[in-house]
Amino acid sequence: MISSVANMLAHLKNCTRIRKSPIHIPYSKFKLNLALAFERHGYIKKVSLLRYNTNRSEILIELAYSGKYNMIQNVVQISKPGQRIYWRKNHLRDKHRVGVYFLTTNNGIKMNLDPTCVGGEVICGLV
């Protein structure tokens, strides 16, 4: 069984490779917050919520491009349902880590380069 976050990340990766935009993803509160975090840091152009009725909603994502290049080159899921990965503050700014990582914290979803991030569960990385 594949998790819904893994499904979202695989969908983003595949759509950036074929330059498809907009993308429709099934709604969940966590996936919406993750997409809004990507938008806040400039990896996604626009995120909106489409409500069809009380039981069915979708997230509409427009990808961001810099010229002819995608802002999201490769997205990797780090923490999985069977194995959760947690980082403390000293692991966040390790010189050997390449890329940007998104973590869940008490204050919402943060990026590892954010100075207010003190650690949490690592969701995914853009490497």
SEFI-393139 format. One record per atom (N, C-alpha, C): residue number from 1; residue in one letter; x, y, z. Coordinates in Angstrom, 2 decimals. Layout:
<rs>
+------+------+---------+---------+---------+
| resi | resn |      px |      py |      pz |
+------+------+---------+---------+---------+
|  NUM |    A |       X |       Y |       Z |
...
+------+------+---------+---------+---------+
</rs>
This chain:
<rs>
+------+------+---------+---------+---------+
| resi | resn |      px |      py |      pz |
+------+------+---------+---------+---------+
|    1 |    M |    0.85 |   -1.18 |    0.00 |
|    1 |    M |    0.00 |    0.00 |    0.00 |
|    1 |    M |    0.88 |    1.24 |    0.00 |
|    2 |    I |    0.57 |    2.18 |   -0.85 |
|    2 |    I |    1.35 |    3.40 |   -0.97 |
|    2 |    I |    0.66 |    4.51 |   -0.17 |
|    3 |    S |    1.45 |    5.32 |    0.50 |
|    3 |    S |    0.86 |    6.40 |    1.29 |
|    3 |    S |    0.40 |    7.52 |    0.37 |
|    4 |    S |   -0.50 |    8.36 |    0.87 |
|    4 |    S |   -1.04 |    9.44 |    0.05 |
|    4 |    S |    0.00 |   10.51 |   -0.23 |
|    5 |    V |    0.93 |   10.73 |    0.71 |
|    5 |    V |    2.00 |   11.71 |    0.48 |
|    5 |    V |    2.96 |   11.19 |   -0.59 |
|    6 |    A |    3.27 |    9.90 |   -0.55 |
|    6 |    A |    4.13 |    9.31 |   -1.58 |
|    6 |    A |    3.47 |    9.41 |   -2.95 |
|    7 |    N |    2.17 |    9.24 |   -2.99 |
|    7 |    N |    1.42 |    9.37 |   -4.24 |
|    7 |    N |    1.50 |   10.80 |   -4.76 |
|    8 |    M |    1.37 |   11.77 |   -3.87 |
|    8 |    M |    1.45 |   13.18 |   -4.27 |
|    8 |    M |    2.84 |   13.51 |   -4.80 |
|    9 |    L |    3.89 |   13.06 |   -4.10 |
|    9 |    L |    5.26 |   13.36 |   -4.52 |
|    9 |    L |    5.59 |   12.69 |   -5.85 |
|   10 |    A |    5.13 |   11.46 |   -6.05 |
|   10 |    A |    5.36 |   10.78 |   -7.32 |
|   10 |    A |    4.62 |   11.48 |   -8.45 |
|   11 |    H |    3.43 |   11.97 |   -8.16 |
|   11 |    H |    2.65 |   12.70 |   -9.15 |
|   11 |    H |    3.36 |   14.00 |   -9.53 |
|   12 |    L |    3.89 |   14.72 |   -8.54 |
|   12 |    L |    4.64 |   15.95 |   -8.81 |
|   12 |    L |    5.88 |   15.66 |   -9.66 |
|   13 |    K |    6.61 |   14.61 |   -9.30 |
|   13 |    K |    7.83 |   14.27 |  -10.03 |
|   13 |    K |    7.52 |   13.92 |  -11.48 |
|   14 |    N |    6.50 |   13.11 |  -11.70 |
|   14 |    N |    6.16 |   12.70 |  -13.06 |
|   14 |    N |    5.66 |   13.87 |  -13.90 |
|   15 |    C |    4.87 |   14.75 |  -13.30 |
|   15 |    C |    4.32 |   15.88 |  -14.05 |
|   15 |    C |    5.38 |   16.94 |  -14.36 |
|   16 |    T |    6.38 |   17.08 |  -13.51 |
|   16 |    T |    7.45 |   18.02 |  -13.83 |
|   16 |    T |    8.32 |   17.50 |  -14.96 |
|   17 |    R |    8.45 |   16.19 |  -15.07 |
|   17 |    R |    9.27 |   15.63 |  -16.14 |
|   17 |    R |    8.62 |   15.81 |  -17.51 |
|   18 |    I |    7.30 |   15.76 |  -17.58 |
|   18 |    I |    6.63 |   15.94 |  -18.87 |
|   18 |    I |    6.09 |   17.35 |  -19.03 |
|   19 |    R |    6.39 |   18.23 |  -18.07 |
|   19 |    R |    5.98 |   19.64 |  -18.08 |
|   19 |    R |    4.46 |   19.80 |  -18.18 |
|   20 |    K |    3.73 |   18.99 |  -17.42 |
|   20 |    K |    2.27 |   19.08 |  -17.38 |
|   20 |    K |    1.87 |   20.04 |  -16.27 |
|   21 |    S |    1.00 |   20.96 |  -16.58 |
|   21 |    S |    0.48 |   21.88 |  -15.59 |
|   21 |    S |   -0.90 |   22.31 |  -16.06 |
|   22 |    P |   -1.91 |   22.40 |  -15.27 |
|   22 |    P |   -2.03 |   22.18 |  -13.83 |
|   22 |    P |   -2.19 |   20.70 |  -13.49 |
|   23 |    I |   -1.98 |   20.41 |  -12.20 |
|   23 |    I |   -2.06 |   19.05 |  -11.68 |
|   23 |    I |   -3.22 |   18.99 |  -10.70 |
|   24 |    H |   -4.01 |   17.91 |  -10.77 |
|   24 |    H |   -5.10 |   17.68 |   -9.83 |
|   24 |    H |   -4.70 |   16.54 |   -8.90 |
|   25 |    I |   -4.73 |   16.80 |   -7.58 |
|   25 |    I |   -4.37 |   15.82 |   -6.57 |
|   25 |    I |   -5.53 |   15.69 |   -5.59 |
|   26 |    P |   -5.89 |   14.48 |   -5.16 |
|   26 |    P |   -6.96 |   14.32 |   -4.17 |
|   26 |    P |   -6.63 |   15.08 |   -2.88 |
|   27 |    Y |   -7.65 |   15.65 |   -2.26 |
|   27 |    Y |   -7.47 |   16.54 |   -1.11 |
|   27 |    Y |   -7.25 |   15.78 |    0.19 |
|   28 |    S |   -6.30 |   16.28 |    0.96 |
|   28 |    S |   -6.19 |   16.00 |    2.39 |
|   28 |    S |   -5.56 |   17.25 |    3.00 |
|   29 |    K |   -5.81 |   17.47 |    4.26 |
|   29 |    K |   -5.32 |   18.68 |    4.91 |
|   29 |    K |   -3.79 |   18.73 |    4.91 |
|   30 |    F |   -3.15 |   17.57 |    5.14 |
|   30 |    F |   -1.69 |   17.52 |    5.18 |
|   30 |    F |   -1.09 |   17.80 |    3.80 |
|   31 |    K |   -1.67 |   17.22 |    2.74 |
|   31 |    K |   -1.15 |   17.46 |    1.40 |
|   31 |    K |   -1.35 |   18.92 |    0.99 |
|   32 |    L |   -2.44 |   19.53 |    1.40 |
|   32 |    L |   -2.66 |   20.95 |    1.11 |
|   32 |    L |   -1.61 |   21.80 |    1.81 |
|   33 |    N |   -1.32 |   21.52 |    3.08 |
|   33 |    N |   -0.30 |   22.28 |    3.80 |
|   33 |    N |    1.09 |   22.08 |    3.19 |
|   34 |    L |    1.39 |   20.88 |    2.73 |
|   34 |    L |    2.68 |   20.63 |    2.08 |
|   34 |    L |    2.78 |   21.39 |    0.76 |
|   35 |    A |    1.71 |   21.41 |   -0.02 |
|   35 |    A |    1.70 |   22.15 |   -1.27 |
|   35 |    A |    1.81 |   23.65 |   -1.01 |
|   36 |    L |    1.18 |   24.15 |    0.04 |
|   36 |    L |    1.30 |   25.57 |    0.39 |
|   36 |    L |    2.71 |   25.91 |    0.84 |
|   37 |    A |    3.41 |   24.97 |    1.50 |
|   37 |    A |    4.80 |   25.19 |    1.88 |
|   37 |    A |    5.69 |   25.26 |    0.64 |
|   38 |    F |    5.42 |   24.40 |   -0.36 |
|   38 |    F |    6.16 |   24.47 |   -1.62 |
|   38 |    F |    5.91 |   25.81 |   -2.30 |
|   39 |    E |    4.67 |   26.28 |   -2.26 |
|   39 |    E |    4.34 |   27.56 |   -2.88 |
|   39 |    E |    5.01 |   28.73 |   -2.15 |
|   40 |    R |    5.02 |   28.67 |   -0.83 |
|   40 |    R |    5.61 |   29.73 |   -0.03 |
|   40 |    R |    7.10 |   29.91 |   -0.34 |
|   41 |    H |    7.79 |   28.82 |   -0.68 |
|   41 |    H |    9.22 |   28.88 |   -0.96 |
|   41 |    H |    9.53 |   28.94 |   -2.44 |
|   42 |    G |    8.52 |   29.06 |   -3.30 |
|   42 |    G |    8.73 |   29.31 |   -4.72 |
|   42 |    G |    8.89 |   28.10 |   -5.60 |
|   43 |    Y |    8.63 |   26.90 |   -5.10 |
|   43 |    Y |    8.76 |   25.72 |   -5.92 |
|   43 |    Y |    7.49 |   25.42 |   -6.72 |
|   44 |    I |    6.38 |   25.97 |   -6.29 |
|   44 |    I |    5.10 |   25.83 |   -6.98 |
|   44 |    I |    4.55 |   27.23 |   -7.20 |
|   45 |    K |    3.98 |   27.46 |   -8.39 |
|   45 |    K |    3.48 |   28.78 |   -8.73 |
|   45 |    K |    2.20 |   29.14 |   -7.99 |
|   46 |    K |    1.23 |   28.21 |   -8.01 |
|   46 |    K |   -0.07 |   28.52 |   -7.40 |
|   46 |    K |   -0.73 |   27.24 |   -6.91 |
|   47 |    V |   -1.35 |   27.32 |   -5.74 |
|   47 |    V |   -2.10 |   26.21 |   -5.16 |
|   47 |    V |   -3.51 |   26.70 |   -4.87 |
|   48 |    S |   -4.50 |   25.93 |   -5.28 |
|   48 |    S |   -5.88 |   26.28 |   -4.97 |
|   48 |    S |   -6.66 |   25.01 |   -4.65 |
|   49 |    L |   -7.73 |   25.18 |   -3.92 |
|   49 |    L |   -8.56 |   24.07 |   -3.48 |
|   49 |    L |   -9.87 |   24.09 |   -4.26 |
|   50 |    L |  -10.20 |   22.96 |   -4.89 |
|   50 |    L |  -11.44 |   22.83 |   -5.65 |
|   50 |    L |  -12.39 |   21.94 |   -4.85 |
|   51 |    R |  -13.53 |   22.49 |   -4.45 |
|   51 |    R |  -14.53 |   21.70 |   -3.71 |
|   51 |    R |  -15.70 |   21.43 |   -4.65 |
|   52 |    Y |  -15.92 |   20.16 |   -4.95 |
|   52 |    Y |  -17.02 |   19.77 |   -5.82 |
|   52 |    Y |  -18.30 |   19.60 |   -5.02 |
|   53 |    N |  -18.22 |   18.96 |   -3.87 |
|   53 |    N |  -19.33 |   18.85 |   -2.94 |
|   53 |    N |  -18.73 |   18.57 |   -1.57 |
|   54 |    T |  -19.55 |   18.21 |   -0.60 |
|   54 |    T |  -19.03 |   18.02 |    0.76 |
|   54 |    T |  -18.12 |   16.80 |    0.87 |
|   55 |    N |  -18.24 |   15.84 |   -0.04 |
|   55 |    N |  -17.46 |   14.61 |    0.04 |
|   55 |    N |  -16.27 |   14.56 |   -0.91 |
|   56 |    R |  -16.17 |   15.48 |   -1.86 |
|   56 |    R |  -15.13 |   15.39 |   -2.87 |
|   56 |    R |  -14.47 |   16.73 |   -3.07 |
|   57 |    S |  -13.13 |   16.75 |   -2.90 |
|   57 |    S |  -12.34 |   17.95 |   -3.12 |
|   57 |    S |  -11.02 |   17.56 |   -3.77 |
|   58 |    E |  -10.41 |   18.52 |   -4.47 |
|   58 |    E |   -9.12 |   18.32 |   -5.09 |
|   58 |    E |   -8.24 |   19.53 |   -4.87 |
|   59 |    I |   -6.93 |   19.30 |   -4.94 |
|   59 |    I |   -5.95 |   20.37 |   -4.88 |
|   59 |    I |   -5.47 |   20.61 |   -6.31 |
|   60 |    L |   -5.53 |   21.86 |   -6.75 |
|   60 |    L |   -5.06 |   22.23 |   -8.08 |
|   60 |    L |   -3.71 |   22.91 |   -7.93 |
|   61 |    I |   -2.69 |   22.36 |   -8.58 |
|   61 |    I |   -1.32 |   22.87 |   -8.45 |
|   61 |    I |   -0.82 |   23.29 |   -9.81 |
|   62 |    E |   -0.31 |   24.54 |   -9.90 |
|   62 |    E |    0.37 |   25.02 |  -11.10 |
|   62 |    E |    1.86 |   25.05 |  -10.80 |
|   63 |    L |    2.64 |   24.38 |  -11.63 |
|   63 |    L |    4.08 |   24.28 |  -11.40 |
|   63 |    L |    4.80 |   25.56 |  -11.78 |
|   64 |    A |    5.91 |   25.85 |  -11.11 |
|   64 |    A |    6.72 |   27.03 |  -11.39 |
|   64 |    A |    7.89 |   26.64 |  -12.28 |
|   65 |    Y |    8.20 |   27.50 |  -13.22 |
|   65 |    Y |    9.32 |   27.27 |  -14.13 |
|   65 |    Y |   10.24 |   28.48 |  -14.11 |
|   66 |    S |   11.52 |   28.24 |  -14.25 |
|   66 |    S |   12.51 |   29.29 |  -14.39 |
|   66 |    S |   13.06 |   29.18 |  -15.80 |
|   67 |    G |   12.51 |   29.95 |  -16.71 |
|   67 |    G |   12.86 |   29.80 |  -18.12 |
|   67 |    G |   12.30 |   28.50 |  -18.64 |
|   68 |    K |   13.16 |   27.62 |  -19.12 |
|   68 |    K |   12.70 |   26.32 |  -19.59 |
|   68 |    K |   12.92 |   25.22 |  -18.56 |
|   69 |    Y |   13.42 |   25.57 |  -17.37 |
|   69 |    Y |   13.72 |   24.58 |  -16.34 |
|   69 |    Y |   12.65 |   24.56 |  -15.26 |
|   70 |    N |   12.36 |   23.37 |  -14.74 |
|   70 |    N |   11.41 |   23.20 |  -13.65 |
|   70 |    N |   12.06 |   23.64 |  -12.34 |
|   71 |    M |   11.28 |   24.19 |  -11.45 |
|   71 |    M |   11.79 |   24.53 |  -10.12 |
|   71 |    M |   11.97 |   23.26 |   -9.29 |
|   72 |    I |   11.15 |   22.25 |   -9.53 |
|   72 |    I |   11.27 |   20.97 |   -8.84 |
|   72 |    I |   11.96 |   20.01 |   -9.80 |
|   73 |    Q |   13.22 |   19.69 |   -9.54 |
|   73 |    Q |   13.95 |   18.77 |  -10.40 |
|   73 |    Q |   13.72 |   17.33 |   -9.96 |
|   74 |    N |   13.91 |   17.06 |   -8.67 |
|   74 |    N |   13.73 |   15.71 |   -8.15 |
|   74 |    N |   13.23 |   15.81 |   -6.72 |
|   75 |    V |   12.15 |   15.16 |   -6.42 |
|   75 |    V |   11.58 |   15.15 |   -5.07 |
|   75 |    V |   11.64 |   13.72 |   -4.55 |
|   76 |    V |   12.13 |   13.58 |   -3.31 |
|   76 |    V |   12.35 |   12.27 |   -2.71 |
|   76 |    V |   11.62 |   12.21 |   -1.37 |
|   77 |    Q |   10.88 |   11.14 |   -1.14 |
|   77 |    Q |   10.22 |   10.95 |    0.15 |
|   77 |    Q |   11.25 |   10.39 |    1.13 |
|   78 |    I |   11.40 |   11.02 |    2.29 |
|   78 |    I |   12.37 |   10.59 |    3.29 |
|   78 |    I |   11.69 |    9.75 |    4.36 |
|   79 |    S |   10.70 |   10.30 |    5.03 |
|   79 |    S |   10.00 |    9.60 |    6.10 |
|   79 |    S |    8.85 |    8.80 |    5.51 |
|   80 |    K |    8.80 |    7.52 |    5.84 |
|   80 |    K |    7.77 |    6.64 |    5.28 |
|   80 |    K |    6.90 |    6.11 |    6.41 |
|   81 |    P |    5.72 |    5.58 |    6.11 |
|   81 |    P |    4.85 |    5.10 |    7.19 |
|   81 |    P |    5.49 |    4.00 |    8.04 |
|   82 |    G |    6.36 |    3.19 |    7.47 |
|   82 |    G |    7.00 |    2.12 |    8.24 |
|   82 |    G |    8.27 |    2.54 |    8.95 |
|   83 |    Q |    8.83 |    3.68 |    8.54 |
|   83 |    Q |   10.07 |    4.16 |    9.14 |
|   83 |    Q |   10.06 |    5.68 |    9.16 |
|   84 |    R |    9.79 |    6.24 |   10.32 |
|   84 |    R |    9.77 |    7.69 |   10.48 |
|   84 |    R |   11.19 |    8.19 |   10.75 |
|   85 |    I |   11.56 |    9.29 |   10.11 |
|   85 |    I |   12.88 |    9.88 |   10.26 |
|   85 |    I |   12.71 |   11.25 |   10.93 |
|   86 |    Y |   13.42 |   11.45 |   12.04 |
|   86 |    Y |   13.37 |   12.72 |   12.76 |
|   86 |    Y |   14.76 |   13.34 |   12.79 |
|   87 |    W |   14.82 |   14.66 |   12.61 |
|   87 |    W |   16.08 |   15.39 |   12.69 |
|   87 |    W |   16.00 |   16.42 |   13.78 |
|   88 |    R |   17.09 |   16.59 |   14.49 |
|   88 |    R |   17.20 |   17.68 |   15.46 |
|   88 |    R |   17.80 |   18.89 |   14.78 |
|   89 |    K |   17.96 |   19.96 |   15.54 |
|   89 |    K |   18.44 |   21.22 |   14.98 |
|   89 |    K |   19.85 |   21.08 |   14.42 |
|   90 |    N |   20.72 |   20.29 |   15.07 |
|   90 |    N |   22.09 |   20.17 |   14.59 |
|   90 |    N |   22.19 |   19.35 |   13.29 |
|   91 |    H |   21.20 |   18.53 |   12.95 |
|   91 |    H |   21.21 |   17.79 |   11.70 |
|   91 |    H |   20.69 |   18.61 |   10.53 |
|   92 |    L |   20.00 |   19.71 |   10.80 |
|   92 |    L |   19.35 |   20.47 |    9.73 |
|   92 |    L |   20.34 |   21.17 |    8.81 |
|   93 |    R |   21.37 |   21.73 |    9.38 |
|   93 |    R |   22.31 |   22.53 |    8.60 |
|   93 |    R |   23.65 |   21.81 |    8.41 |
|   94 |    D |   23.59 |   20.50 |    8.24 |
|   94 |    D |   24.79 |   19.70 |    8.01 |
|   94 |    D |   25.38 |   20.06 |    6.64 |
|   95 |    K |   26.68 |   20.26 |    6.58 |
|   95 |    K |   27.33 |   20.69 |    5.34 |
|   95 |    K |   27.31 |   19.62 |    4.27 |
|   96 |    H |   27.15 |   18.37 |    4.65 |
|   96 |    H |   27.19 |   17.28 |    3.68 |
|   96 |    H |   25.83 |   17.01 |    3.04 |
|   97 |    R |   24.78 |   17.64 |    3.51 |
|   97 |    R |   23.45 |   17.43 |    2.94 |
|   97 |    R |   23.25 |   18.40 |    1.78 |
|   98 |    V |   22.88 |   17.86 |    0.64 |
|   98 |    V |   22.62 |   18.68 |   -0.54 |
|   98 |    V |   21.12 |   18.73 |   -0.74 |
|   99 |    G |   20.59 |   19.92 |   -0.98 |
|   99 |    G |   19.17 |   20.06 |   -1.26 |
|   99 |    G |   18.42 |   20.74 |   -0.14 |
|  100 |    V |   17.11 |   20.79 |   -0.32 |
|  100 |    V |   16.20 |   21.43 |    0.61 |
|  100 |    V |   15.25 |   20.36 |    1.13 |
|  101 |    Y |   15.01 |   20.36 |    2.44 |
|  101 |    Y |   14.16 |   19.35 |    3.07 |
|  101 |    Y |   13.00 |   20.03 |    3.78 |
|  102 |    F |   11.84 |   19.40 |    3.75 |
|  102 |    F |   10.66 |   19.91 |    4.43 |
|  102 |    F |   10.35 |   19.02 |    5.62 |
|  103 |    L |   10.10 |   19.66 |    6.78 |
|  103 |    L |    9.87 |   18.96 |    8.03 |
|  103 |    L |    8.54 |   19.36 |    8.63 |
|  104 |    T |    7.91 |   18.43 |    9.35 |
|  104 |    T |    6.73 |   18.79 |   10.12 |
|  104 |    T |    7.18 |   19.15 |   11.52 |
|  105 |    T |    6.72 |   20.28 |   12.01 |
|  105 |    T |    7.05 |   20.76 |   13.35 |
|  105 |    T |    5.76 |   21.10 |   14.07 |
|  106 |    N |    5.90 |   21.57 |   15.30 |
|  106 |    N |    4.72 |   22.01 |   16.05 |
|  106 |    N |    4.10 |   23.25 |   15.43 |
|  107 |    N |    4.89 |   24.01 |   14.69 |
|  107 |    N |    4.43 |   25.26 |   14.08 |
|  107 |    N |    4.06 |   25.09 |   12.61 |
|  108 |    G |    3.85 |   23.88 |   12.15 |
|  108 |    G |    3.49 |   23.64 |   10.76 |
|  108 |    G |    4.65 |   23.05 |    9.98 |
|  109 |    I |    4.54 |   23.08 |    8.67 |
|  109 |    I |    5.58 |   22.52 |    7.81 |
|  109 |    I |    6.62 |   23.59 |    7.55 |
|  110 |    K |    7.88 |   23.28 |    7.86 |
|  110 |    K |    8.99 |   24.23 |    7.71 |
|  110 |    K |   10.06 |   23.64 |    6.81 |
|  111 |    M |   10.88 |   24.52 |    6.25 |
|  111 |    M |   12.02 |   24.12 |    5.45 |
|  111 |    M |   13.25 |   24.03 |    6.36 |
|  112 |    N |   14.21 |   23.17 |    6.04 |
|  112 |    N |   15.37 |   23.00 |    6.91 |
|  112 |    N |   16.24 |   24.25 |    6.98 |
|  113 |    L |   16.17 |   25.13 |    6.02 |
|  113 |    L |   16.96 |   26.36 |    6.03 |
|  113 |    L |   16.29 |   27.50 |    6.78 |
|  114 |    D |   15.06 |   27.28 |    7.22 |
|  114 |    D |   14.32 |   28.29 |    7.97 |
|  114 |    D |   14.95 |   28.46 |    9.35 |
|  115 |    P |   15.30 |   29.68 |    9.76 |
|  115 |    P |   15.96 |   29.85 |   11.07 |
|  115 |    P |   15.07 |   29.51 |   12.26 |
|  116 |    T |   13.74 |   29.49 |   12.09 |
|  116 |    T |   12.85 |   29.17 |   13.20 |
|  116 |    T |   12.61 |   27.67 |   13.33 |
|  117 |    C |   13.14 |   26.87 |   12.41 |
|  117 |    C |   12.94 |   25.42 |   12.45 |
|  117 |    C |   13.91 |   24.81 |   13.46 |
|  118 |    V |   13.37 |   24.06 |   14.42 |
|  118 |    V |   14.20 |   23.46 |   15.46 |
|  118 |    V |   14.26 |   21.93 |   15.34 |
|  119 |    G |   13.67 |   21.37 |   14.30 |
|  119 |    G |   13.69 |   19.94 |   14.11 |
|  119 |    G |   12.30 |   19.37 |   13.97 |
|  120 |    G |   12.22 |   18.12 |   13.56 |
|  120 |    G |   10.93 |   17.47 |   13.41 |
|  120 |    G |   11.05 |   16.28 |   12.46 |
|  121 |    E |    9.91 |   15.79 |   12.01 |
|  121 |    E |    9.90 |   14.65 |   11.10 |
|  121 |    E |   10.16 |   15.14 |    9.68 |
|  122 |    V |   11.10 |   14.51 |    9.00 |
|  122 |    V |   11.47 |   14.90 |    7.63 |
|  122 |    V |   10.49 |   14.26 |    6.66 |
|  123 |    I |    9.76 |   15.07 |    5.92 |
|  123 |    I |    8.77 |   14.56 |    4.99 |
|  123 |    I |    9.42 |   14.20 |    3.65 |
|  124 |    C |   10.05 |   15.20 |    3.03 |
|  124 |    C |   10.62 |   14.99 |    1.70 |
|  124 |    C |   11.79 |   15.93 |    1.48 |
|  125 |    G |   12.52 |   15.66 |    0.43 |
|  125 |    G |   13.66 |   16.50 |    0.08 |
|  125 |    G |   13.64 |   16.82 |   -1.40 |
|  126 |    L |   14.05 |   18.02 |   -1.74 |
|  126 |    L |   14.20 |   18.44 |   -3.12 |
|  126 |    L |   15.69 |   18.47 |   -3.41 |
|  127 |    V |   16.18 |   17.45 |   -4.07 |
|  127 |    V |   17.62 |   17.34 |   -4.33 |
|  127 |    V |   17.92 |   17.38 |   -5.81 |
+------+------+---------+---------+---------+
</rs>
